[in-house]
Amino acid sequence: MPEPVATPRIQPDVTDEVRPQNRGLGAAPSILIGAVLGITWAAGFRAYMAEIAGPESIFGWYATFGVVLGGAGIVGALLGWADYIRRTGGRPHWRWLAASPLILGLLPLTVPGTIALLSQGIGTAGIAVSLIAIGLGYAFGGRRIWLRVLLGVVSAAAAVALVAFTPVISEGRISFGDARGAWAGVLALGSIVVLGLATSIPFRPAVPLSTNQTG
């Protein structure tokens, strides 16, 4: 007798209406974890900023907690959300979340007197770090090899150059020849790389939704 022919099983389409059924708390844990990691990252980077400024470093409630820590918390939350979206099949235009580090460069403009300092070339490091992080993010997670290599080389060189100017920016207070100066350099460069790794999330391929229907 002829063997029965197996009928291929047709998977039903998964729509936005049924997505939340197996997702538990949804994006909330990813957003919360991202925000906590962002705030922690900013607290460490603020230590580097204080090291550069020396005794002139001022901690203000709005500037420190609202702009530096708060801004990084928002960036971390957005990248955490991006990770949730990536793991759940992607969404339209979700890759624009890769631009979220620009908040770190733009939010300080709300601090009184910052724009005047920018006109003197002071305070541009935040914008530079944001752009470098986006470039590194594409280098770590982008799709086009040639563009990944190009942005990786340019962004890495910019990161090293930015850290290398630390002794100049600090007006000689920091020297990479002593342990404290070397610590500051490692903290700065490591922080930029970590932000670049986080920014790579929106550039990475989305996980097919069919692999997450039961997770």
GROMACS elastic network, one bead per residue, 0.5 to 0.9 nm:
[ bonds ]
;  ai    aj funct       b0    kb
    2     5     6  0.87816   500
    6     9     6  0.88653   500
   11    14     6  0.87517   500
   11   210     6  0.89287   500
   14    17     6  0.80806   500
   14    18     6  0.65159   500
   14    19     6  0.69531   500
   14   209     6  0.80465   500
   14   210     6  0.82069   500
   14   213     6  0.86233   500
   15    18     6  0.56636   500
   15    19     6  0.64023   500
   16    19     6  0.51699   500
   16    20     6  0.77432   500
   17    20     6  0.72551   500
   17    21     6  0.84933   500
   18    21     6  0.56745   500
   18    22     6  0.82468   500
   19    22     6  0.68283   500
   19    23     6  0.71489   500
   19    88     6  0.85654   500
   19   213     6  0.79520   500
   20    23     6  0.50528   500
   20    24     6  0.72017   500
   20    25     6  0.85431   500
   20    26     6  0.67149   500
   21    24     6  0.72403   500
   22    26     6  0.86845   500
   22   212     6  0.88292   500
   22   213     6  0.67925   500
   22   214     6  0.63773   500
   22   215     6  0.67162   500
   23    26     6  0.50568   500
   23    27     6  0.83576   500
   23   213     6  0.85126   500
   23   214     6  0.85134   500
   23   215     6  0.70680   500
   24    27     6  0.89353   500
   25    28     6  0.60089   500
   25    29     6  0.70021   500
   26    29     6  0.73143   500
   26    30     6  0.83255   500
   26    84     6  0.80968   500
   27    30     6  0.54699   500
   27    31     6  0.61588   500
   27    32     6  0.86535   500
   27    80     6  0.81831   500
   27    81     6  0.61788   500
   27    83     6  0.89106   500
   27    84     6  0.58082   500
   27    85     6  0.79552   500
   28    31     6  0.51699   500
   28    32     6  0.60603   500
   28    33     6  0.85585   500
   28    80     6  0.89926   500
   28    81     6  0.80202   500
   28    84     6  0.89765   500
   29    32     6  0.51015   500
   29    33     6  0.60213   500
   29    34     6  0.84000   500
   29    80     6  0.84368   500
   29    81     6  0.89685   500
   29    84     6  0.89616   500
   30    33     6  0.52189   500
   30    34     6  0.60092   500
   30    35     6  0.85598   500
   30    77     6  0.75755   500
   30    79     6  0.86361   500
   30    81     6  0.59388   500
   30    82     6  0.86178   500
   30    83     6  0.71230   500
   30    84     6  0.61666   500
   31    34     6  0.50840   500
   31    35     6  0.61438   500
   31    36     6  0.87281   500
   31    76     6  0.74663   500
   31    78     6  0.67351   500
   31    79     6  0.75854   500
   31    81     6  0.51025   500
   31    82     6  0.85809   500
   31    83     6  0.86972   500
   31    84     6  0.81064   500
   32    35     6  0.51142   500
   32    36     6  0.62807   500
   32    37     6  0.86350   500
   32    76     6  0.84870   500
   32    77     6  0.63115   500
   32    80     6  0.74690   500
   32    81     6  0.88850   500
   33    36     6  0.52012   500
   33    37     6  0.61522   500
   33    38     6  0.84869   500
   33    76     6  0.79464   500
   33    77     6  0.73584   500
   33    80     6  0.68157   500
   34    37     6  0.51652   500
   34    38     6  0.60012   500
   34    39     6  0.86333   500
   34    73     6  0.73955   500
   34    74     6  0.84997   500
   34    75     6  0.79585   500
   34    78     6  0.73649   500
   34    79     6  0.64508   500
   34    81     6  0.77191   500
   35    38     6  0.50121   500
   35    39     6  0.61922   500
   35    40     6  0.85824   500
   35    70     6  0.88982   500
   35    72     6  0.74826   500
   35    74     6  0.62271   500
   35    75     6  0.72227   500
   35    78     6  0.79622   500
   35    79     6  0.85841   500
   35    80     6  0.73852   500
   36    39     6  0.52378   500
   36    40     6  0.61789   500
   36    41     6  0.85580   500
   36    73     6  0.65300   500
   36    76     6  0.73043   500
   36    77     6  0.80203   500
   37    40     6  0.50594   500
   37    41     6  0.60280   500
   37    42     6  0.85771   500
   37    72     6  0.86614   500
   37    73     6  0.74846   500
   37    76     6  0.64157   500
   37    77     6  0.86447   500
   38    41     6  0.50414   500
   38    42     6  0.61842   500
   38    43     6  0.86609   500
   38    69     6  0.76488   500
   38    70     6  0.86602   500
   38    71     6  0.84380   500
   38    74     6  0.75083   500
   38    75     6  0.66369   500
   38    77     6  0.74364   500
   38   195     6  0.88347   500
   39    42     6  0.50734   500
   39    43     6  0.61945   500
   39    44     6  0.87825   500
   39    68     6  0.82688   500
   39    69     6  0.50526   500
   39    70     6  0.68934   500
   39    71     6  0.81713   500
   39    72     6  0.55362   500
   39    74     6  0.85528   500
   39    76     6  0.75485   500
   40    43     6  0.51202   500
   40    44     6  0.64950   500
   40    45     6  0.87562   500
   40    69     6  0.79120   500
   40    72     6  0.85480   500
   40    73     6  0.83898   500
   41    44     6  0.53380   500
   41    45     6  0.62897   500
   41    46     6  0.86129   500
   41    69     6  0.84239   500
   41    72     6  0.75200   500
   41    73     6  0.88734   500
   41   191     6  0.71489   500
   41   194     6  0.85504   500
   41   195     6  0.82792   500
   42    46     6  0.58642   500
   42    47     6  0.85704   500
   42    68     6  0.63140   500
   42    69     6  0.54354   500
   42    70     6  0.86733   500
   42    71     6  0.85621   500
   42    72     6  0.59121   500
   42    73     6  0.80805   500
   42   191     6  0.87603   500
   43    46     6  0.50847   500
   43    47     6  0.65624   500
   43    64     6  0.89815   500
   43    68     6  0.80104   500
   43    69     6  0.65451   500
   44    47     6  0.52396   500
   44    48     6  0.68767   500
   44   187     6  0.77214   500
   44   188     6  0.89082   500
   44   191     6  0.79398   500
   45    48     6  0.50689   500
   45    49     6  0.64013   500
   45    50     6  0.87229   500
   45   187     6  0.73379   500
   45   188     6  0.67785   500
   45   191     6  0.66873   500
   46    50     6  0.61375   500
   46    51     6  0.85181   500
   46    64     6  0.81319   500
   46    68     6  0.74791   500
   46    69     6  0.84963   500
   47    50     6  0.50534   500
   47    51     6  0.61790   500
   47    52     6  0.87599   500
   47   184     6  0.86140   500
   47   187     6  0.88498   500
   48    52     6  0.63792   500
   48    53     6  0.87991   500
   48   184     6  0.59726   500
   48   185     6  0.83929   500
   48   187     6  0.68933   500
   48   188     6  0.64722   500
   49    52     6  0.51979   500
   49    53     6  0.63366   500
   49    54     6  0.85828   500
   49    57     6  0.79485   500
   49   188     6  0.89201   500
   50    53     6  0.51332   500
   50    54     6  0.58872   500
   50    55     6  0.81096   500
   50    56     6  0.82926   500
   50    57     6  0.53618   500
   50    58     6  0.80143   500
   50    59     6  0.88654   500
   51    54     6  0.52116   500
   51    55     6  0.85216   500
   51    57     6  0.80151   500
   51   170     6  0.79933   500
   51   173     6  0.85223   500
   51   174     6  0.78869   500
   51   181     6  0.89202   500
   51   184     6  0.73110   500
   52    57     6  0.82107   500
   52   166     6  0.70804   500
   52   167     6  0.81232   500
   52   169     6  0.68995   500
   52   171     6  0.84094   500
   52   173     6  0.74473   500
   52   174     6  0.71468   500
   52   184     6  0.85739   500
   53    56     6  0.55833   500
   53    57     6  0.50354   500
   53    58     6  0.86921   500
   53   169     6  0.83835   500
   53   170     6  0.61755   500
   53   171     6  0.89027   500
   53   173     6  0.87209   500
   54    57     6  0.57158   500
   54   170     6  0.75736   500
   54   173     6  0.74544   500
   55    58     6  0.82154   500
   58    64     6  0.88157   500
   59    62     6  0.87987   500
   59    63     6  0.71772   500
   59    64     6  0.58922   500
   59    65     6  0.88488   500
   60    63     6  0.52098   500
   60    64     6  0.54351   500
   60    65     6  0.75673   500
   61    64     6  0.55380   500
   61    65     6  0.54577   500
   61    66     6  0.68383   500
   61    67     6  0.89925   500
   62    65     6  0.54703   500
   62    67     6  0.62972   500
   62    68     6  0.86131   500
   62   111     6  0.79161   500
   63    66     6  0.56871   500
   63    67     6  0.50010   500
   63    68     6  0.64273   500
   63    69     6  0.86622   500
   63   108     6  0.74768   500
   63   110     6  0.88791   500
   63   111     6  0.64475   500
   64    67     6  0.57904   500
   64    68     6  0.50969   500
   64    69     6  0.62051   500
   64    70     6  0.80647   500
   65    68     6  0.59469   500
   65    70     6  0.56590   500
   65    71     6  0.84800   500
   66    69     6  0.61972   500
   66    71     6  0.68050   500
   67    70     6  0.52823   500
   67    71     6  0.51074   500
   67    72     6  0.79121   500
   67   104     6  0.79258   500
   67   107     6  0.60736   500
   67   108     6  0.59756   500
   67   110     6  0.82405   500
   67   111     6  0.79895   500
   68    71     6  0.53706   500
   68    72     6  0.61685   500
   68    73     6  0.85278   500
   68   104     6  0.72724   500
   68   107     6  0.82772   500
   68   108     6  0.76479   500
   69    72     6  0.52534   500
   69    73     6  0.60323   500
   69    74     6  0.87104   500
   70    74     6  0.62878   500
   70    75     6  0.86973   500
   71    74     6  0.51574   500
   71    75     6  0.63143   500
   71    76     6  0.86054   500
   71   101     6  0.88943   500
   71   103     6  0.63661   500
   71   104     6  0.59140   500
   71   107     6  0.68000   500
   71   108     6  0.87466   500
   72    76     6  0.59682   500
   72    77     6  0.84339   500
   72   101     6  0.79750   500
   72   103     6  0.78553   500
   72   104     6  0.65154   500
   73    76     6  0.50375   500
   73    77     6  0.60586   500
   73    78     6  0.85957   500
   74    77     6  0.50435   500
   74    78     6  0.61804   500
   74    79     6  0.86225   500
   74   100     6  0.83695   500
   74   103     6  0.81675   500
   75    78     6  0.51574   500
   75    79     6  0.61901   500
   75    80     6  0.84670   500
   75    97     6  0.89731   500
   75   100     6  0.55926   500
   75   101     6  0.59172   500
   75   102     6  0.86032   500
   75   103     6  0.69695   500
   75   104     6  0.77844   500
   76    79     6  0.51335   500
   76    80     6  0.59617   500
   76    81     6  0.85010   500
   76   100     6  0.86442   500
   76   101     6  0.87268   500
   76   198     6  0.81941   500
   77    81     6  0.61172   500
   77    82     6  0.85281   500
   78    81     6  0.50007   500
   78    82     6  0.61605   500
   78    83     6  0.86936   500
   78    97     6  0.66485   500
   78    98     6  0.88415   500
   78   100     6  0.69092   500
   79    83     6  0.62180   500
   79    84     6  0.86973   500
   79    97     6  0.67661   500
   79    98     6  0.75399   500
   79   100     6  0.75671   500
   79   198     6  0.68885   500
   79   199     6  0.68631   500
   79   201     6  0.69496   500
   79   202     6  0.74597   500
   80    83     6  0.50515   500
   80    84     6  0.64594   500
   80    85     6  0.87461   500
   80   198     6  0.87215   500
   80   201     6  0.86115   500
   81    84     6  0.50670   500
   81    85     6  0.62411   500
   81    86     6  0.85640   500
   81    97     6  0.87493   500
   82    85     6  0.50166   500
   82    86     6  0.60191   500
   82    87     6  0.85807   500
   82    90     6  0.85506   500
   82    94     6  0.69461   500
   82    95     6  0.77734   500
   82    97     6  0.66137   500
   82    98     6  0.83902   500
   82   201     6  0.66382   500
   82   202     6  0.58312   500
   83    86     6  0.50004   500
   83    87     6  0.61945   500
   83    88     6  0.86318   500
   83   201     6  0.60363   500
   83   202     6  0.71523   500
   84    87     6  0.51947   500
   84    88     6  0.62404   500
   84    90     6  0.85309   500
   85    88     6  0.51072   500
   85    89     6  0.64633   500
   85    91     6  0.65941   500
   85    94     6  0.75189   500
   85   202     6  0.87125   500
   85   206     6  0.76619   500
   85   207     6  0.88756   500
   86    89     6  0.58180   500
   86    91     6  0.81143   500
   86    94     6  0.85274   500
   86   201     6  0.76280   500
   86   202     6  0.71442   500
   86   204     6  0.76565   500
   86   205     6  0.71121   500
   86   207     6  0.59548   500
   86   208     6  0.87979   500
   87    90     6  0.71931   500
   87   206     6  0.61708   500
   87   207     6  0.50577   500
   87   208     6  0.77703   500
   87   209     6  0.77369   500
   87   212     6  0.76221   500
   88    91     6  0.85603   500
   88   206     6  0.73501   500
   88   207     6  0.63263   500
   88   208     6  0.71486   500
   88   209     6  0.55157   500
   88   210     6  0.89541   500
   88   211     6  0.87958   500
   88   212     6  0.65849   500
   88   213     6  0.86570   500
   89   206     6  0.54141   500
   89   207     6  0.52625   500
   89   208     6  0.50056   500
   89   210     6  0.82202   500
   89   212     6  0.82824   500
   90    93     6  0.87639   500
   90    94     6  0.68792   500
   90    95     6  0.87530   500
   90   205     6  0.85706   500
   90   206     6  0.54076   500
   90   207     6  0.74547   500
   90   208     6  0.82002   500
   90   209     6  0.82298   500
   91    94     6  0.54808   500
   91    95     6  0.85302   500
   92    95     6  0.81679   500
   93    96     6  0.59432   500
   93    97     6  0.83359   500
   94    97     6  0.59189   500
   94    98     6  0.84238   500
   94   202     6  0.70742   500
   95    98     6  0.58341   500
   95    99     6  0.83278   500
   95   201     6  0.86654   500
   95   203     6  0.63177   500
   95   204     6  0.88880   500
   96    99     6  0.57721   500
   96   100     6  0.78277   500
   96   202     6  0.74682   500
   97   100     6  0.53732   500
   97   101     6  0.86828   500
   97   199     6  0.84416   500
   97   201     6  0.89376   500
   97   202     6  0.62739   500
   98   101     6  0.72559   500
   98   134     6  0.66876   500
   98   137     6  0.77894   500
   98   138     6  0.87099   500
   98   199     6  0.56997   500
   98   200     6  0.72558   500
   98   201     6  0.75456   500
   98   202     6  0.54127   500
   98   203     6  0.70459   500
   99   102     6  0.58997   500
   99   103     6  0.82609   500
   99   130     6  0.85706   500
   99   131     6  0.87669   500
   99   134     6  0.68388   500
   99   199     6  0.81750   500
  100   103     6  0.58436   500
  100   104     6  0.81654   500
  100   130     6  0.85937   500
  100   134     6  0.87703   500
  100   199     6  0.81640   500
  101   104     6  0.55464   500
  101   105     6  0.74251   500
  101   127     6  0.89083   500
  101   129     6  0.84686   500
  101   130     6  0.51254   500
  101   131     6  0.77233   500
  101   133     6  0.72704   500
  101   134     6  0.71911   500
  101   195     6  0.82930   500
  101   199     6  0.75544   500
  102   105     6  0.51792   500
  102   106     6  0.61628   500
  102   107     6  0.84007   500
  102   126     6  0.85400   500
  102   127     6  0.68610   500
  102   129     6  0.88036   500
  102   130     6  0.52583   500
  102   131     6  0.71288   500
  102   134     6  0.85651   500
  103   106     6  0.50504   500
  103   107     6  0.55174   500
  103   108     6  0.84778   500
  103   127     6  0.87422   500
  103   130     6  0.79149   500
  104   107     6  0.58766   500
  104   108     6  0.71307   500
  104   126     6  0.60437   500
  104   127     6  0.69961   500
  104   129     6  0.82471   500
  104   130     6  0.64309   500
  105   108     6  0.63803   500
  105   109     6  0.78201   500
  105   124     6  0.77713   500
  105   125     6  0.78942   500
  105   128     6  0.75796   500
  105   129     6  0.77068   500
  105   130     6  0.61602   500
  105   131     6  0.87019   500
  106   109     6  0.55966   500
  106   110     6  0.79158   500
  106   126     6  0.80478   500
  106   127     6  0.71126   500
  107   110     6  0.57929   500
  107   111     6  0.79207   500
  108   111     6  0.55047   500
  108   112     6  0.89016   500
  108   114     6  0.69953   500
  108   115     6  0.89657   500
  108   123     6  0.87712   500
  108   126     6  0.81481   500
  109   112     6  0.76375   500
  109   113     6  0.83213   500
  109   114     6  0.56199   500
  109   115     6  0.61274   500
  109   118     6  0.89480   500
  110   113     6  0.86152   500
  110   114     6  0.73853   500
  110   115     6  0.84790   500
  111   114     6  0.57303   500
  111   115     6  0.83431   500
  112   115     6  0.77007   500
  112   116     6  0.87859   500
  113   116     6  0.53996   500
  113   117     6  0.65283   500
  113   118     6  0.89191   500
  114   117     6  0.50784   500
  114   118     6  0.62458   500
  114   119     6  0.88061   500
  114   122     6  0.84836   500
  114   123     6  0.73561   500
  115   119     6  0.64068   500
  115   120     6  0.89311   500
  115   123     6  0.87891   500
  116   119     6  0.52578   500
  116   120     6  0.68940   500
  116   122     6  0.86932   500
  117   120     6  0.51839   500
  117   121     6  0.65330   500
  117   122     6  0.50960   500
  117   123     6  0.65165   500
  117   124     6  0.89304   500
  118   123     6  0.57500   500
  118   124     6  0.64718   500
  119   122     6  0.73212   500
  120   123     6  0.87698   500
  121   124     6  0.65878   500
  122   125     6  0.80404   500
  123   126     6  0.68424   500
  123   127     6  0.83799   500
  124   127     6  0.55107   500
  124   128     6  0.64042   500
  124   129     6  0.87995   500
  125   129     6  0.60183   500
  125   130     6  0.85414   500
  125   162     6  0.80105   500
  126   129     6  0.51743   500
  126   130     6  0.62341   500
  126   131     6  0.87831   500
  127   130     6  0.51268   500
  127   131     6  0.63409   500
  127   132     6  0.86280   500
  128   131     6  0.52742   500
  128   132     6  0.60814   500
  128   133     6  0.85130   500
  128   158     6  0.84960   500
  128   159     6  0.86516   500
  128   162     6  0.83126   500
  129   132     6  0.50932   500
  129   133     6  0.60141   500
  129   134     6  0.86585   500
  129   159     6  0.76306   500
  129   162     6  0.85390   500
  129   192     6  0.67310   500
  129   195     6  0.88745   500
  130   133     6  0.51717   500
  130   134     6  0.63707   500
  130   135     6  0.87486   500
  130   192     6  0.87123   500
  130   195     6  0.86006   500
  130   196     6  0.88685   500
  131   134     6  0.51789   500
  131   135     6  0.62602   500
  131   136     6  0.86330   500
  131   155     6  0.82443   500
  132   135     6  0.50662   500
  132   136     6  0.60920   500
  132   137     6  0.83950   500
  132   151     6  0.89538   500
  132   154     6  0.85230   500
  132   155     6  0.51426   500
  132   156     6  0.76884   500
  132   158     6  0.69253   500
  132   159     6  0.66493   500
  132   192     6  0.76971   500
  132   196     6  0.74860   500
  133   136     6  0.50466   500
  133   137     6  0.58856   500
  133   138     6  0.86895   500
  133   155     6  0.76505   500
  133   159     6  0.88332   500
  133   192     6  0.63768   500
  133   193     6  0.71914   500
  133   194     6  0.84880   500
  133   195     6  0.57940   500
  133   197     6  0.79241   500
  133   198     6  0.85773   500
  133   199     6  0.65946   500
  133   200     6  0.86618   500
  134   138     6  0.64106   500
  134   139     6  0.86339   500
  134   155     6  0.85819   500
  134   195     6  0.85259   500
  134   196     6  0.62993   500
  134   199     6  0.61281   500
  134   200     6  0.76289   500
  135   138     6  0.53825   500
  135   139     6  0.63041   500
  135   140     6  0.87745   500
  135   148     6  0.84168   500
  135   151     6  0.54217   500
  135   152     6  0.66231   500
  135   154     6  0.79889   500
  135   155     6  0.56260   500
  135   156     6  0.86520   500
  135   196     6  0.74710   500
  135   199     6  0.88136   500
  135   200     6  0.89442   500
  136   140     6  0.60994   500
  136   141     6  0.85430   500
  136   148     6  0.83484   500
  136   151     6  0.67346   500
  136   152     6  0.56302   500
  136   153     6  0.88046   500
  136   154     6  0.88436   500
  136   155     6  0.58800   500
  136   156     6  0.72170   500
  136   192     6  0.88676   500
  136   193     6  0.74464   500
  136   195     6  0.85273   500
  136   197     6  0.71925   500
  136   199     6  0.77363   500
  136   200     6  0.73445   500
  137   140     6  0.52126   500
  137   141     6  0.61030   500
  137   142     6  0.74718   500
  137   152     6  0.85737   500
  137   193     6  0.89480   500
  137   195     6  0.80375   500
  137   197     6  0.57512   500
  137   198     6  0.71037   500
  137   201     6  0.74857   500
  137   202     6  0.84246   500
  137   203     6  0.71097   500
  138   141     6  0.51251   500
  138   143     6  0.80606   500
  138   147     6  0.81429   500
  138   148     6  0.60258   500
  138   151     6  0.72095   500
  138   152     6  0.77459   500
  138   196     6  0.83041   500
  138   199     6  0.78043   500
  138   200     6  0.57594   500
  138   201     6  0.89739   500
  138   202     6  0.88005   500
  138   203     6  0.60407   500
  138   204     6  0.84348   500
  139   142     6  0.58561   500
  139   143     6  0.88410   500
  139   145     6  0.84172   500
  139   147     6  0.74761   500
  139   149     6  0.63767   500
  139   150     6  0.79563   500
  139   151     6  0.58919   500
  139   153     6  0.85565   500
  139   155     6  0.85896   500
  139   196     6  0.86889   500
  139   200     6  0.76942   500
  140   148     6  0.72271   500
  140   152     6  0.77945   500
  140   196     6  0.77473   500
  140   197     6  0.66688   500
  140   199     6  0.87778   500
  140   200     6  0.57775   500
  140   201     6  0.88771   500
  140   203     6  0.82929   500
  140   204     6  0.83722   500
  141   148     6  0.79567   500
  141   197     6  0.83379   500
  141   199     6  0.86739   500
  141   201     6  0.69077   500
  141   202     6  0.80089   500
  141   203     6  0.51297   500
  141   205     6  0.80091   500
  142   145     6  0.75281   500
  142   147     6  0.79666   500
  142   148     6  0.61171   500
  142   200     6  0.74276   500
  142   202     6  0.88426   500
  142   203     6  0.50862   500
  142   204     6  0.61036   500
  142   205     6  0.83425   500
  143   147     6  0.82536   500
  143   148     6  0.74746   500
  143   203     6  0.75802   500
  143   204     6  0.76100   500
  143   205     6  0.80962   500
  144   147     6  0.54333   500
  144   148     6  0.61110   500
  144   149     6  0.87458   500
  145   148     6  0.50058   500
  145   149     6  0.62113   500
  145   150     6  0.85969   500
  146   149     6  0.52362   500
  146   150     6  0.61877   500
  146   151     6  0.86454   500
  147   151     6  0.59425   500
  147   152     6  0.81015   500
  148   151     6  0.53634   500
  148   152     6  0.57390   500
  148   153     6  0.84785   500
  149   152     6  0.50008   500
  149   153     6  0.61124   500
  149   154     6  0.85708   500
  150   153     6  0.54053   500
  150   154     6  0.62348   500
  150   155     6  0.84556   500
  151   154     6  0.51090   500
  151   155     6  0.56825   500
  151   156     6  0.81257   500
  152   155     6  0.52687   500
  152   156     6  0.58299   500
  152   157     6  0.83374   500
  153   156     6  0.52782   500
  153   157     6  0.60517   500
  153   158     6  0.85203   500
  154   157     6  0.52261   500
  154   158     6  0.61236   500
  154   159     6  0.86516   500
  155   159     6  0.60814   500
  155   160     6  0.86131   500
  156   159     6  0.50663   500
  156   160     6  0.62150   500
  156   161     6  0.85206   500
  156   193     6  0.86792   500
  157   160     6  0.52044   500
  157   161     6  0.60560   500
  157   162     6  0.85270   500
  158   161     6  0.50273   500
  158   162     6  0.60082   500
  158   163     6  0.86161   500
  159   162     6  0.51239   500
  159   163     6  0.62970   500
  159   164     6  0.84778   500
  159   188     6  0.89768   500
  159   189     6  0.67962   500
  159   192     6  0.71826   500
  159   193     6  0.84515   500
  160   163     6  0.52393   500
  160   164     6  0.59274   500
  160   165     6  0.86898   500
  160   189     6  0.70717   500
  161   165     6  0.63096   500
  161   166     6  0.89859   500
  162   165     6  0.54413   500
  162   166     6  0.70447   500
  162   189     6  0.87283   500
  163   166     6  0.52984   500
  163   167     6  0.85819   500
  163   184     6  0.89600   500
  163   185     6  0.61799   500
  163   186     6  0.87779   500
  163   188     6  0.65768   500
  163   189     6  0.64755   500
  164   167     6  0.71839   500
  164   168     6  0.83660   500
  164   176     6  0.88821   500
  164   185     6  0.78063   500
  165   168     6  0.52257   500
  165   169     6  0.61197   500
  165   170     6  0.85368   500
  166   169     6  0.50603   500
  166   170     6  0.59638   500
  166   171     6  0.84749   500
  166   172     6  0.85844   500
  166   174     6  0.69579   500
  166   175     6  0.82162   500
  166   176     6  0.89072   500
  166   181     6  0.89299   500
  166   184     6  0.86524   500
  166   185     6  0.76066   500
  167   170     6  0.51770   500
  167   171     6  0.62053   500
  167   172     6  0.51517   500
  167   173     6  0.66420   500
  167   175     6  0.57038   500
  167   176     6  0.76965   500
  167   181     6  0.83463   500
  168   171     6  0.50601   500
  168   172     6  0.60139   500
  168   173     6  0.85754   500
  168   174     6  0.82545   500
  169   172     6  0.76900   500
  169   173     6  0.88662   500
  169   174     6  0.88146   500
  170   173     6  0.53763   500
  170   174     6  0.60981   500
  171   174     6  0.76884   500
  172   175     6  0.67851   500
  173   181     6  0.85558   500
  174   177     6  0.87363   500
  174   178     6  0.83708   500
  174   180     6  0.76543   500
  174   181     6  0.50705   500
  174   182     6  0.85708   500
  174   184     6  0.80987   500
  175   178     6  0.60565   500
  175   179     6  0.85735   500
  175   180     6  0.78650   500
  175   182     6  0.72922   500
  176   179     6  0.72309   500
  176   180     6  0.76664   500
  176   183     6  0.81813   500
  176   184     6  0.82430   500
  176   185     6  0.71787   500
  177   180     6  0.86130   500
  177   181     6  0.67614   500
  177   182     6  0.68289   500
  178   181     6  0.54846   500
  178   182     6  0.62220   500
  178   183     6  0.86774   500
  179   182     6  0.50910   500
  179   183     6  0.60950   500
  179   184     6  0.86967   500
  180   183     6  0.50408   500
  180   184     6  0.63326   500
  180   185     6  0.87567   500
  181   184     6  0.50862   500
  181   185     6  0.63068   500
  181   186     6  0.87317   500
  182   185     6  0.50680   500
  182   186     6  0.62055   500
  182   187     6  0.85486   500
  183   186     6  0.51856   500
  183   187     6  0.60740   500
  183   188     6  0.85975   500
  184   187     6  0.50906   500
  184   188     6  0.61414   500
  184   189     6  0.86267   500
  185   188     6  0.52028   500
  185   189     6  0.61230   500
  185   190     6  0.83085   500
  186   189     6  0.53055   500
  186   190     6  0.57485   500
  186   191     6  0.82482   500
  187   190     6  0.52336   500
  187   191     6  0.59369   500
  187   192     6  0.86492   500
  188   191     6  0.51999   500
  188   192     6  0.63698   500
  188   193     6  0.88024   500
  189   192     6  0.52535   500
  189   193     6  0.63363   500
  189   194     6  0.86920   500
  190   193     6  0.51455   500
  190   194     6  0.61086   500
  190   195     6  0.86095   500
  191   194     6  0.51226   500
  191   195     6  0.61962   500
  191   196     6  0.85640   500
  192   195     6  0.51689   500
  192   196     6  0.61775   500
  192   197     6  0.87257   500
  193   197     6  0.62193   500
  193   198     6  0.87042   500
  194   197     6  0.50521   500
  194   198     6  0.63232   500
  194   199     6  0.85977   500
  195   198     6  0.50874   500
  195   199     6  0.60838   500
  195   200     6  0.86499   500
  196   200     6  0.62621   500
  197   200     6  0.51891   500
  197   201     6  0.74030   500
  198   201     6  0.58613   500
  198   202     6  0.87312   500
  199   202     6  0.66922   500
  199   203     6  0.77422   500
  200   203     6  0.52281   500
  200   204     6  0.63841   500
  201   204     6  0.53947   500
  201   205     6  0.85760   500
  202   205     6  0.80085   500
  202   206     6  0.85145   500
  203   206     6  0.87970   500
  205   208     6  0.89170   500
  206   209     6  0.84735   500
  207   210     6  0.85587   500
  207   211     6  0.74260   500
  207   212     6  0.80336   500
  208   211     6  0.58979   500
  208   212     6  0.73950   500
  209   212     6  0.52928   500
  209   213     6  0.65118   500
  210   213     6  0.56485   500
  210   214     6  0.87010   500
  211   214     6  0.76512   500
  211   215     6  0.80229   500
  212   215     6  0.50253   500
